[in-house]
């Protein structure tokens, strides 16, 4: 039992010491910035798929019946201001 008394606890000292800094310190950037970056990345990934789905819907509408693809209507909004609403016809 004499030889086990000289062993250090495993977590007392790090295995490798490094003086370099991390490339990116996540705690120094505000959470709102990370949320914005994530939102933009998700939009950039989703946009091509949504564009294809929209194009597919336009082609199906044109093939199924005559007439315009978009429905247009004047609406009344906040404080009585009018605006033009565009949407796919249904």
Residue pairs with C-beta under 8 A, 6 or more apart in sequence:
26 34
57 88
58 69
61 69
61 88
61 89
62 69
67 89
68 89
69 88
69 89
70 86
70 87
70 88
70 89
71 86
71 87
71 88
71 89
71 90
72 84
72 85
72 86
73 84
73 85
74 82
74 83
74 84
74 85
75 82
75 83
75 84
75 85
76 82
77 83
